[in-house]
Amino acid sequence: MPNVIRTYVRLIDRMSDYVGYVAMYLIFLMVAILLLDAVTRNVIQIPLHWAIEAAQFTLAAYYFMGGAMTLKNNDHVRMDLFYERLSERGKAWMDLATVGCLLFYLVVMLIGSISSLEYAIQTGERRFSMWNPSMIPIKVLIVACIVLMVLQTVSLIFKHVATLRGADLS
């Protein structure tokens, strides 16, 4: 495989790992927010109106930021009726077919998320609650994470093609 493809795969894999490790620590942030909310609401009788929504935003960020690393590490859910019985080349062909479907799905999600972000920017979209946070930051993050998942999917395509050719991309 050409060096530009090897470099692309290494770069995207590294970015996916970095974003995934940052996402991993968001769980601790979410637990801290929920714990703070529970203590202030039940112990000192001062409810924090922003806490539940902040925890929801943190969880959404966690899911989307972890997506590319999950793809890279092949940690997604797979139905193994006959996949394990396939040869390496058979697995690569099956993975290419499913990655093609994934790429289509991610592109549709990207189009929808960009449209949603444009709407949020044009209207100054805010959440209808007492806290009333802007929706723009979380929608920017979602678009960025879907872009990273698309880039990681292209990296997977290169890896599967390399497997079919008997090449190594590492």
N, C-alpha and C positions, 0 to 999 in steps of 0.2 A: 504494500500500500504506500502511496506517496507520503512524504514527510508532512505535508500540509494537513492530511487527514489524521495522521498520528498526533500531530500537535493539537488539532481541534479536539480529538477524543480526550487527550490528557487534560487540556484546559477545561473542557466542559465537565469532565469527571471531578476535577479539583474544585471547580465552582459548586457543583452539586454537593460535594462533601462539606464544603465550608458552610453553605446555606443550611444544609441538613443538621450540622452540629450546632449552629445558632438556634435552629428550630428546637432541637433537643432541650435546650435550656429554657425555652418558653414555657414548658410544663411547670418548671419550678416557679416562674413568674406567675402563672395562672393560679397555682396552689397558694402562693403568698397573697395574691389579691383576694381569693376566696376566703382564706384564713383571716385576713384583715377584716373583711366584711362580716364574717361570723362573729369575731371578737367585738367589733364596734357595735354591731346590731344587738348582740345578746348580753354582753357584759356591761358596756357603758351606755347602752340604749341610744346610740347615735348611728342611724343607718347611713351607709354610704351609697347614694343613689347611682353612682357611676360604676360600682364594683362589678356587678353582674354583667353589664354590657362590656366592660373592659376585659373580663374573663372570656366572654364570647368572642370578642375580637382577637384575643390572644390565642384561643383555640383554633379559630379560622386561620390565623397566620401559621400556627403550628402545622395544620394539615397541608396547607398549600406549600409551605417552605420545605416540608419533608418529602414532597412528591418526587422531586428529581433524584434525590438520594435513594429513595425506595426503588425507583426504576433502575438506577445505576447498579445497585446491589442485588437486583433481582429478588427483592423481598416482597413483591406484590402477591396477591392471592392468585393462585393458579389451580385449575381443576385438572388433576392428574389422572385422568382415566387411562390414557395411553402414552402420554408424553415421556414418562420415565423409560419406557421400553424402546424409544426411538434412539437411533445412533446420533452421534454428535452432529452430523450433517442434517439428519432428519429434524433434530431439535432446532438447528439454525433455520431451516426452511419454515418450520412451524412458528418460530419466534418472529421471523420476517413477516409472515402473514398477520400475526396478531399485532405486531408493532405498526404495521400499515393501518390497521383498524384504529389503534391507539392514536396514531398521528392525525387521522381524520377527526376523531373525537376531540383531541386537544385543539386543533385548528378551529373547530366549531366553537369550543369553549372560549378560545382566545378572541374570536370575532365578537361573541356575546359579551365578554368581559370588557373589551375595549368600548363597545357601545354603551355598556353600563357606566363605565368610567367617564365617557364623554357627557352622558346625561348628568352624572353627579357634578361634574365641573361646570356645565352650563347652568344648572339650576341651584348650585350650592347645596346639594342634597345633604340633609341632616336626618339623624335618627329621631323619630317622634317619641321622646321620653323626657323625663325631668332633666337629665344630663345634657341631652340634645347634641351629641357629638357629630362632627362632620364625617361623612362616609367616604370622602376622597382618599384619605391615607390607606385605609384597608383595601379599597378598590385598586389603587396604584400597586400595592403589594401583591394582590391577586394577579393582576396583569403581568407583573414582573415574574412571578413564580410560574405562571403558565408558559411564558416565553422560555424560561429556563427548562421546563419540562419538555417543551417542543425541541429545544436544542439537545437535551439529553436523549430524546427519542431518535433524533438524527444520528447521534453518537452510537446508539444501540444498532441502528441500521448498518452503520459502518462496521461495527464489531461482528455482526452476523454475516455480512458479506465477506469479511476477512476470514471468518471461520469456514465458510463455504469454499473459499479459495485456498485454504490451508495456510493462511498467513497469520502472523501475530501482530497485534497493534500495541503491545506493551513495550 
